[in-house]
Amino acid sequence: MDSPGVSTTAAAPCTRRMVLGAALITLSVTLLRLFLELEKAPAWLASREAGGGAALIGIAWLPLFFGPYFTHRLRTGTESTWTLLKRLLKKLALYGWSARIPVVVITFLAIAFGWETHFNNFGPDSAGMALWKKVAATLVGQLIFWSLVYTPVVGGVAGLLFHLATRNRAASAAVSASAPR
């Protein structure tokens, strides 16, 4: 039997563990993609074109999965949708950085060693592109656009849609978990 005034809803998960788990999965996909590109895998699987060429193996689609997953893990059933969304966007930004910092490192290595990968392919004019422009494009693209815009927006929309589709079930579960037995 519960003590008066003590909530039985589960505490929100540790952000570090949640984001670290997602980041490790993302790092695995990134390294797999790099390996496949270096081994000249088919373009539909791991394209070496600038931007990645919409290949099957890549990390751009992962916010569609991690947005709903983070929402599920963060939701307590008592907060407003807006409060949950703010918490979710913060976690997605942290995840975005943890996902994209390894991409920056791999890109710099690919530039330094002249690998033929999408990581260091900046388009048709990339051969004549100054090194500082490649570095700037990498930092701005990965640490600002992909980390702070794309990942929170795509993951946030996916998480919000998941929340809206499942909030009645989550609220019912939270109520039944806190009901005295």
trRosetta pair geometry for C-beta under 8 A, 3 or more apart (Angstrom, degrees):
i j d omega theta_ij theta_ji phi_ij phi_ji
1 180 6.6 24 -145 -154 84 97
1 181 7.0 -139 -97 58 63 80
2 6 5.7 -153 -178 75 95 101
2 8 5.6 -88 -100 -53 137 118
2 178 7.7 -1 -28 -159 172 59
2 180 6.3 -123 32 -105 103 77
3 6 4.4 56 67 6 93 129
7 178 6.6 -37 -153 -116 68 117
8 177 5.6 -153 107 144 109 87
8 178 5.0 168 47 -106 100 61
9 76 5.5 79 148 -170 141 91
9 77 6.3 -145 -129 43 138 115
9 78 6.9 -143 -2 -18 172 118
9 174 5.6 13 -106 -147 118 94
9 177 6.2 100 -95 99 61 128
9 178 6.1 -22 -47 -65 84 110
10 76 7.6 -149 69 -125 66 76
10 177 8.0 -47 -19 160 81 158
12 73 7.7 83 -163 144 69 73
12 74 5.9 20 -144 -142 108 55
12 76 6.3 -62 -69 -63 87 107
12 87 8.0 -94 -144 -175 150 149
13 17 6.5 -102 164 71 103 111
13 18 5.1 103 111 -55 124 121
13 73 4.8 -41 15 175 136 109
13 74 7.3 -87 32 -79 93 50
14 17 4.3 66 82 13 109 107
14 18 6.6 171 86 -12 55 88
15 18 5.8 -63 -144 41 30 110
15 19 5.8 17 165 -8 70 113
15 91 6.2 -137 -139 -110 100 98
15 94 7.0 43 170 74 115 166
16 19 6.4 -63 -141 44 21 101
16 20 5.8 22 161 -20 62 117
17 20 5.7 -57 -137 40 25 112
17 21 6.2 29 162 -22 62 106
18 21 6.2 -55 -153 31 24 110
18 22 6.8 17 153 -10 59 108
18 70 6.6 102 163 -116 129 81
18 73 5.6 158 -122 126 134 157
18 91 6.9 -26 105 -156 127 129
19 22 5.8 -58 -150 41 34 109
19 23 6.0 36 152 -22 68 109
19 91 6.3 -147 -74 -163 106 83
19 94 5.0 -45 -125 117 154 116
19 95 5.1 -138 -138 -79 90 77
19 98 5.9 122 161 11 104 156
20 23 5.5 -55 -142 38 30 113
20 24 6.3 32 158 -22 65 104
20 98 7.4 -116 -97 -168 44 158
21 24 5.9 -54 -148 33 28 109
21 25 6.7 28 153 -15 62 104
22 25 5.8 -54 -152 36 33 111
22 26 6.3 32 151 -18 66 109
22 62 7.6 133 -173 164 97 123
22 66 5.0 72 -138 -122 135 133
22 69 7.4 156 -88 91 117 137
22 70 7.7 -13 -55 -64 152 102
22 95 5.2 -20 99 -134 138 120
22 98 7.6 97 89 87 90 129
22 99 7.6 -53 131 -65 94 107
23 26 5.5 -56 -146 40 32 113
23 27 6.1 37 153 -23 66 104
23 95 6.5 -150 -64 -142 84 67
23 98 3.7 -62 -103 139 133 123
23 99 5.9 -135 -121 -67 72 62
24 27 5.5 -47 -142 34 32 113
24 28 6.5 39 154 -22 61 102
25 28 5.7 -54 -155 32 31 114
25 29 6.7 27 150 -15 64 104
25 62 7.5 158 110 -139 110 133
26 29 5.7 -54 -150 37 35 109
26 30 6.2 38 150 -22 66 106
26 59 5.2 67 -153 -134 92 128
26 62 5.7 115 -98 157 98 176
26 95 7.8 128 -18 180 151 91
26 98 7.5 113 57 112 138 86
26 99 4.2 -57 144 -122 160 98
26 102 8.0 152 115 43 97 132
27 30 5.4 -52 -145 36 33 115
27 31 6.3 30 157 -16 66 106
27 99 7.7 -141 -54 -129 65 55
27 102 5.4 95 -115 1 92 172
28 31 6.0 -56 -146 39 28 106
28 32 6.3 31 153 -19 63 107
29 32 5.6 -53 -146 37 31 114
29 33 6.3 36 153 -22 64 105
29 57 6.6 -168 -168 -172 86 83
29 58 7.2 53 155 148 116 9
29 59 5.3 136 99 -79 127 86
29 62 7.1 -180 39 -63 161 131
30 33 5.7 -54 -151 34 29 113
30 34 6.5 30 151 -19 64 104
30 59 5.8 -6 -69 -40 85 133
30 99 7.8 161 -47 -170 131 73
30 102 5.7 118 99 109 163 124
30 103 6.2 -119 -137 -77 136 80
30 106 6.8 -165 163 -15 115 157
31 34 5.5 -48 -146 35 35 113
31 35 6.3 38 154 -19 65 104
32 35 5.7 -55 -149 37 30 112
32 36 6.3 28 154 -17 65 108
32 57 6.0 -112 113 -170 108 135
33 36 5.8 -57 -146 38 29 110
33 37 6.3 28 156 -18 65 107
33 46 5.3 169 -149 -130 66 116
33 55 7.6 126 -136 95 106 135
33 57 4.9 -179 -91 128 84 107
33 58 6.0 81 -101 -92 144 52
33 59 7.6 -97 -15 -23 148 87
34 37 5.9 -58 -148 37 28 109
34 38 6.3 24 156 -16 65 109
34 106 5.9 -111 -89 -155 138 138
34 117 6.5 2 -134 -133 67 152
34 119 7.1 13 -105 -29 93 138
35 38 5.9 -60 -147 39 28 108
35 39 6.2 13 158 -7 65 113
36 39 5.9 -64 -142 47 28 103
36 41 3.8 -26 -177 0 92 144
36 45 6.0 -116 178 124 143 109
36 46 3.6 122 109 7 123 161
36 57 6.0 84 30 64 158 154
37 40 7.6 34 -180 -76 33 30
37 41 6.8 -61 -70 29 31 97
37 46 4.9 -121 -61 143 72 118
37 47 7.9 -3 -104 95 100 19
37 48 5.3 125 -151 -86 104 89
37 115 7.7 76 117 155 113 115
37 116 7.4 -154 159 102 96 66
37 117 4.3 80 133 -122 144 91
37 118 6.5 -120 -115 4 149 82
37 119 7.7 152 82 -5 165 96
38 115 6.4 -49 -98 -157 94 119
38 116 7.9 128 -112 60 50 73
38 117 6.7 -23 -62 -73 70 112
41 45 4.7 -83 144 84 121 125
41 46 4.5 58 69 40 125 110
42 45 4.9 82 68 10 84 105
42 46 7.7 100 71 34 47 66
43 46 7.5 -101 -137 75 26 37
43 47 4.2 45 -162 -101 78 84
43 48 7.3 -86 -110 15 84 70
43 49 7.1 52 -149 -16 115 106
43 53 6.0 -56 -178 121 101 152
43 55 6.6 -121 168 -94 52 105
44 47 7.4 54 -60 -55 16 95
44 55 6.4 140 170 -132 22 71
44 56 6.2 38 148 -16 70 105
45 55 6.0 10 111 -168 19 107
45 56 5.3 -36 -127 41 44 112
45 57 5.8 25 171 2 68 108
46 55 5.0 101 -107 169 23 155
46 56 7.6 -65 -54 53 55 76
46 57 5.0 -24 -78 58 90 117
46 58 7.8 154 -118 -58 68 81
47 52 5.8 104 69 172 102 43
47 53 3.0 -74 112 59 161 132
47 54 7.2 36 11 51 145 48
47 55 4.1 -165 4 -55 87 115
47 118 6.2 65 103 -61 72 130
48 53 7.6 13 46 1 28 134
48 116 5.6 17 -166 147 149 82
48 117 5.6 -107 -132 -136 91 28
48 118 5.3 -157 -152 -48 34 73
48 121 6.2 112 159 -25 72 149
49 52 6.8 -12 73 88 80 8
49 53 3.6 90 45 -56 123 116
49 118 6.0 9 68 -103 39 104
49 121 6.5 -144 174 113 22 151
50 53 7.9 94 57 -49 38 81
50 118 6.5 152 -112 -148 18 80
50 121 4.5 -128 -77 124 67 96
50 122 6.0 56 -123 -176 119 8
50 123 4.5 43 -88 -71 172 52
50 124 7.9 -87 -10 -28 143 51
50 126 7.1 174 -87 -36 122 136
51 118 6.7 -83 58 -167 23 118
52 55 5.6 -110 168 19 85 99
52 58 5.4 76 -176 -111 145 141
52 60 7.2 175 68 -17 160 128
52 118 4.6 102 -84 160 52 163
53 118 6.8 -132 2 -96 91 135
55 58 5.6 121 75 -36 87 115
55 118 7.9 -150 3 -26 131 153
58 61 6.7 94 86 6 89 93
59 62 5.1 -29 -166 0 67 126
59 99 6.1 172 166 -179 143 121
59 103 7.6 -124 42 -68 144 128
60 63 7.9 -44 175 14 41 99
60 146 8.0 -92 -108 -135 80 109
60 150 7.5 -54 -145 158 85 140
61 64 5.4 -41 -177 23 67 121
61 65 7.3 56 135 -11 79 100
62 65 5.6 -58 -158 40 49 107
62 66 5.7 30 154 -9 82 112
62 99 7.2 -177 79 -129 143 150
63 66 5.6 -61 -125 51 36 100
63 67 5.5 51 169 -36 71 102
63 92 6.7 63 -136 -150 107 115
63 95 7.9 140 -101 106 83 129
63 96 7.9 17 -84 -84 120 89
63 150 7.2 -179 0 137 157 78
63 151 4.8 -172 -82 -144 136 62
63 152 7.9 -98 -144 -42 139 14
63 154 4.3 91 99 95 134 106
63 155 3.4 -99 -170 -58 98 92
63 158 6.7 149 136 22 75 136
64 67 6.5 -35 -136 21 18 114
64 68 7.9 7 161 1 46 103
64 154 6.3 -57 -62 158 70 106
64 155 7.2 -113 -57 -94 25 57
64 158 4.8 166 -140 -88 51 157
65 68 6.9 -72 -168 42 30 98
65 69 6.2 22 149 -16 69 118
65 158 7.7 -29 -24 145 15 155
66 69 5.1 -58 -137 45 40 115
66 70 5.7 42 162 -22 74 104
66 92 7.3 139 114 -112 111 85
66 95 6.2 -179 146 171 151 163
66 155 5.7 -30 85 -128 88 123
67 70 6.2 -55 -145 36 22 106
67 71 6.4 24 154 -20 59 109
67 88 7.1 60 -153 178 71 122
67 92 6.6 19 -98 -94 77 129
67 154 7.0 -136 -44 120 139 61
67 155 3.3 179 -72 -169 100 63
67 156 6.1 -122 -134 -40 121 17
67 157 7.1 -15 -172 60 165 48
67 158 3.6 111 72 75 141 103
67 159 3.5 -122 168 -38 86 88
67 160 7.8 -47 168 1 121 61
67 162 7.0 156 117 6 89 128
68 71 5.4 -54 -145 36 34 117
68 72 6.3 38 156 -22 66 103
68 158 5.5 -83 -33 142 87 95
68 159 5.4 -168 -72 -102 38 55
68 161 7.8 -53 -81 73 102 82
68 162 3.6 132 -119 -59 98 162
69 72 5.8 -53 -152 33 30 112
69 73 6.4 20 154 -11 64 110
70 73 5.7 -62 -146 44 32 107
70 74 5.7 23 160 -15 70 115
70 88 5.6 126 115 -137 117 84
70 91 5.1 170 -162 107 140 140
70 92 6.7 -159 43 -64 167 81
70 95 7.5 -110 -68 -30 142 148
70 155 7.1 40 27 171 132 120
70 159 6.0 -39 69 -106 95 136
71 74 6.0 -62 -136 42 25 104
71 75 5.9 33 164 -36 64 109
71 84 6.9 62 -142 165 83 117
71 88 5.7 9 -84 -105 76 134
71 159 3.8 159 -47 -161 123 96
71 160 7.5 -165 -98 -56 144 29
71 162 5.2 141 69 83 149 122
71 163 5.1 -117 -175 -59 136 98
72 75 6.2 -50 -141 19 21 113
72 162 7.1 -67 -48 143 88 135
72 166 7.9 -4 -95 90 88 152
74 84 6.3 135 114 -151 115 84
74 87 5.3 168 -176 118 140 126
74 88 6.0 -163 47 -78 160 77
74 91 6.8 -143 -68 -11 137 154
75 79 7.5 -136 -143 44 58 106
75 84 5.9 21 -100 -130 76 133
75 163 6.7 167 -84 -118 134 101
75 167 7.9 -142 -151 -113 145 75
75 170 5.6 -25 135 -172 141 152
76 79 5.8 80 46 -7 103 98
76 174 7.0 86 151 -117 53 137
77 170 5.3 -155 -95 144 92 90
77 171 5.3 148 -156 -106 96 48
77 173 6.9 -137 -88 74 145 82
77 174 2.8 176 119 -46 168 159
77 175 7.6 -142 161 -31 139 63
78 174 6.8 -161 -44 167 76 152
79 83 4.1 -114 178 87 115 129
79 84 5.1 140 98 -52 121 84
79 87 7.8 32 127 -1 168 136
80 83 4.7 98 53 5 80 101
80 84 7.0 -146 92 -2 43 87
81 84 5.7 -58 -149 40 32 112
81 85 6.1 34 153 -23 66 108
81 160 7.5 72 -176 -141 108 88
81 163 6.4 138 -132 131 92 137
81 164 7.5 40 -127 -77 136 81
81 167 7.5 -44 -86 -95 100 153
82 85 5.6 -53 -145 35 30 113
82 86 6.5 32 156 -20 64 103
83 86 5.9 -52 -150 33 30 111
83 87 6.6 28 153 -14 63 106
84 87 5.8 -58 -151 39 32 110
84 88 6.1 34 152 -22 67 109
84 163 6.3 145 117 -128 145 154
85 88 5.4 -53 -144 37 32 115
85 89 6.3 33 158 -21 66 104
85 156 6.6 67 -159 -159 89 103
85 159 7.6 149 -117 102 67 114
85 160 6.0 28 -104 -90 110 104
85 163 7.9 -122 -69 29 81 162
86 89 6.0 -52 -146 33 29 109
86 90 6.7 30 154 -18 61 104
87 90 5.9 -57 -155 34 32 112
87 91 6.5 27 152 -15 66 107
88 91 5.8 -59 -151 39 32 109
88 92 6.2 30 154 -19 68 109
88 155 7.5 -158 161 128 102 98
88 156 6.0 130 115 -116 115 75
88 159 4.9 179 -169 121 149 158
88 160 7.7 179 76 -57 160 73
89 92 5.6 -53 -142 39 32 112
89 93 6.4 37 155 -22 64 102
89 152 4.8 55 -150 -158 80 115
89 156 5.2 20 -88 -93 86 127
90 93 5.8 -53 -151 32 30 111
90 94 6.7 29 151 -15 63 104
91 94 5.7 -53 -152 38 35 112
91 95 6.2 35 150 -18 67 107
92 95 5.4 -50 -142 40 34 114
92 96 6.1 45 151 -29 64 101
92 151 5.4 -179 167 136 96 92
92 152 4.3 134 103 -102 123 63
92 155 4.3 173 -128 84 134 139
92 156 6.1 -116 16 -53 164 82
92 159 7.7 -131 -58 -11 130 144
93 96 5.3 -45 -146 29 32 118
93 97 6.8 30 156 -14 62 99
93 147 6.7 66 -156 158 62 81
93 148 5.8 35 -132 -113 100 65
93 151 7.1 141 -95 90 37 114
93 152 5.3 6 -63 -65 77 122
94 97 6.1 -55 -154 36 31 106
94 98 6.3 24 152 -13 65 110
95 98 5.7 -61 -144 43 32 108
95 99 6.0 31 156 -20 68 110
95 151 6.5 -158 91 168 94 137
95 155 7.5 106 72 -79 137 176
96 99 5.8 -59 -145 38 26 108
96 100 5.9 3 164 -4 64 119
96 146 6.4 173 -167 127 103 68
96 147 3.5 133 137 -151 110 57
96 148 6.3 173 104 -52 153 38
96 150 7.6 142 -129 71 126 77
96 151 3.5 176 -92 54 110 154
96 152 6.5 -58 -34 -34 141 79
97 100 6.1 -70 -134 47 26 98
97 101 5.9 36 169 -34 68 104
97 143 6.9 42 -118 -137 81 76
97 147 4.8 63 -70 -151 57 134
98 101 6.5 -35 -131 19 24 111
99 102 7.3 -72 179 34 30 101
99 103 7.3 21 139 -14 64 114
99 146 7.9 -116 95 140 108 113
99 147 7.4 173 59 -103 91 81
99 151 7.0 153 46 -100 138 148
100 103 4.9 -50 -152 35 52 119
100 104 6.5 60 149 -25 74 94
100 142 4.3 165 178 178 116 92
100 143 6.2 177 115 -80 130 50
100 146 5.1 144 -98 98 140 121
100 147 4.7 -108 27 -66 147 101
100 151 7.9 -124 -32 -33 120 140
101 104 5.6 -46 -152 28 37 114
101 105 6.8 37 150 -17 64 101
101 142 7.8 140 -76 144 29 124
101 143 7.5 58 -82 -92 67 96
102 105 5.5 -52 -149 36 39 113
102 106 6.2 37 154 -17 70 105
103 106 5.7 -53 -144 41 32 110
103 107 6.1 37 153 -24 64 106
103 119 7.1 -157 -167 -127 76 104
103 142 5.3 -169 91 -131 116 134
103 146 7.7 -30 65 89 156 160
104 107 5.7 -54 -147 35 28 114
104 108 6.5 27 155 -18 63 104
104 138 5.8 119 -130 155 76 110
104 139 6.7 58 -128 -93 125 57
104 142 5.0 -174 -67 89 91 158
104 143 6.7 21 -65 -46 138 101
105 108 5.9 -56 -151 36 29 109
105 109 6.5 27 152 -15 64 107
106 109 5.6 -55 -148 39 33 111
106 110 6.1 36 152 -22 67 107
106 119 5.3 -92 123 -140 99 156
107 110 5.5 -53 -144 37 31 113
107 111 6.4 33 154 -19 64 103
107 119 4.5 -146 -97 173 66 98
107 120 6.0 146 -157 -72 67 72
107 138 4.8 170 118 -132 150 133
107 142 7.3 -150 -1 -41 148 146
108 111 5.7 -50 -147 35 32 112
108 112 6.3 30 154 -18 64 108
108 135 7.5 46 -102 -111 95 84
108 138 7.1 145 -59 135 76 168
109 112 5.7 -56 -144 39 31 111
109 113 6.0 0 167 7 68 114
109 115 7.4 28 120 -3 79 130
110 113 6.6 -68 -133 52 22 90
110 114 7.8 -150 172 30 52 2
110 115 4.2 -80 -139 48 78 114
110 117 5.1 -89 -136 49 138 120
110 119 4.2 128 7 92 163 117
110 120 3.7 -159 121 -25 111 119
111 114 7.7 20 -179 -69 24 40
111 120 4.7 175 -70 -124 63 125
111 131 7.3 116 168 -137 133 86
111 134 5.8 137 -117 138 142 144
111 135 7.9 -131 63 -69 176 72
114 120 7.8 -136 -131 105 26 156
115 119 7.2 19 83 57 121 113
115 120 6.2 116 64 24 83 130
116 121 7.8 46 -164 -62 54 111
117 120 5.9 71 63 24 85 84
117 121 6.8 -147 98 -14 40 100
118 121 5.2 -63 -132 37 39 116
120 126 7.5 138 150 168 66 141
120 134 7.3 25 -149 -164 79 132
121 126 5.9 -174 -159 21 44 168
122 125 7.5 -59 102 77 95 68
122 126 3.7 137 53 -103 86 114
122 129 5.6 -38 77 14 142 167
122 133 8.0 121 165 120 166 99
122 134 6.0 -122 -44 -113 150 87
122 137 6.1 77 -130 96 127 160
123 126 5.5 136 54 -40 55 97
125 128 5.8 -60 -176 52 77 99
125 129 5.9 101 124 -55 83 94
126 129 4.9 -40 -144 6 42 127
126 134 7.4 80 -153 -94 91 111
129 133 5.1 -114 178 81 97 126
129 134 5.7 110 119 -55 120 93
130 133 4.6 92 65 3 85 105
130 134 7.3 -154 96 -5 46 84
131 134 5.6 -56 -152 35 37 111
131 135 6.3 35 152 -18 69 105
132 135 5.6 -52 -146 38 35 112
132 136 6.1 34 154 -18 67 107
133 136 5.7 -52 -141 40 31 110
133 137 6.0 33 156 -20 64 107
134 137 5.8 -53 -142 38 28 111
134 138 6.3 30 156 -20 62 107
135 138 5.8 -56 -150 35 28 112
135 139 6.4 21 157 -14 64 109
136 139 6.0 -58 -144 40 29 106
136 140 6.0 19 163 -9 67 112
137 140 6.2 -58 -137 45 25 103
137 141 5.6 22 165 -17 63 119
138 141 6.0 -61 -136 43 20 108
138 142 5.8 -2 174 0 62 118
139 142 6.6 -63 -130 47 18 95
139 143 5.4 -23 -173 22 60 121
139 144 7.7 51 138 -7 63 97
140 143 7.1 -59 -107 53 12 84
140 144 5.1 -29 -162 29 54 125
140 145 6.7 50 144 -12 69 99
141 144 7.3 10 -36 50 5 84
141 145 5.2 -35 -149 36 43 123
141 146 6.4 39 152 -13 65 104
142 145 7.4 6 -37 52 10 84
142 146 5.2 -28 -138 38 40 126
142 147 6.6 50 151 -25 54 104
143 146 7.7 15 -29 53 15 89
143 147 5.3 -13 -153 14 33 140
143 148 7.6 28 150 -10 49 105
144 147 6.6 -1 -53 48 6 97
144 148 5.5 -44 -159 36 44 119
144 149 7.0 31 145 -10 64 106
145 148 7.3 -35 -74 52 5 78
145 149 5.1 -44 -152 39 47 124
145 150 6.0 43 152 -15 72 106
146 149 7.4 -10 -45 53 9 83
146 150 5.0 -31 -130 42 43 128
146 151 6.3 56 162 -27 59 100
147 150 7.8 46 5 47 17 87
147 151 5.9 -18 -144 19 26 131
148 151 7.5 19 -35 44 12 98
148 152 6.6 -6 -168 4 35 123
149 152 6.9 -82 -153 44 9 96
149 153 6.0 -4 168 -8 55 121
150 153 6.1 -69 -142 42 20 105
150 154 5.8 4 173 -4 65 116
151 154 6.4 -58 -131 45 21 99
151 155 5.5 8 173 -3 61 122
152 155 6.1 -61 -126 53 21 102
152 156 5.2 27 167 -27 62 118
153 156 5.7 -53 -133 37 19 112
153 157 6.4 18 162 -17 58 106
154 157 6.1 -53 -146 35 26 107
154 158 6.4 21 155 -13 61 110
155 158 5.7 -57 -145 42 32 110
155 159 5.9 31 156 -19 67 110
156 159 5.7 -55 -140 40 28 110
156 160 6.0 30 158 -21 64 108
157 160 5.7 -53 -142 37 28 111
157 161 6.3 28 157 -17 63 106
158 161 6.0 -55 -148 38 28 109
158 162 6.4 31 152 -19 62 107
159 162 5.5 -54 -148 37 32 114
159 163 6.2 34 153 -21 66 105
160 163 5.5 -52 -146 35 31 113
160 164 6.3 28 156 -16 65 106
161 164 5.8 -54 -143 39 30 109
161 165 6.2 26 157 -16 64 111
162 165 5.9 -63 -147 41 26 108
162 166 6.0 -14 167 13 65 117
163 166 6.6 -81 -138 53 21 86
163 167 5.5 42 168 -62 67 101
163 170 7.9 -43 -145 12 66 152
164 167 6.2 -21 -123 -8 23 116
166 169 5.2 -54 -169 44 73 113
166 170 5.7 73 133 -25 89 104
167 170 5.4 -57 -142 41 37 112
167 171 6.0 38 159 -22 71 105
168 171 5.8 -51 -144 36 29 110
168 172 6.4 30 155 -18 62 106
169 172 5.7 -55 -149 37 31 111
169 173 6.3 32 153 -20 65 106
170 173 5.7 -54 -149 36 31 112
170 174 6.4 31 153 -20 65 105
171 174 5.7 -53 -146 36 32 111
171 175 6.4 32 155 -19 65 105
172 175 5.8 -54 -147 36 31 110
172 176 6.3 24 158 -13 65 109
173 176 6.0 -58 -144 41 28 106
173 177 6.1 29 156 -22 64 110
174 177 5.8 -55 -145 36 28 112
174 178 6.5 13 159 -8 63 111
175 178 6.2 -69 -148 43 28 99
175 179 6.4 42 152 -42 65 101
176 179 5.5 -37 -145 9 36 120
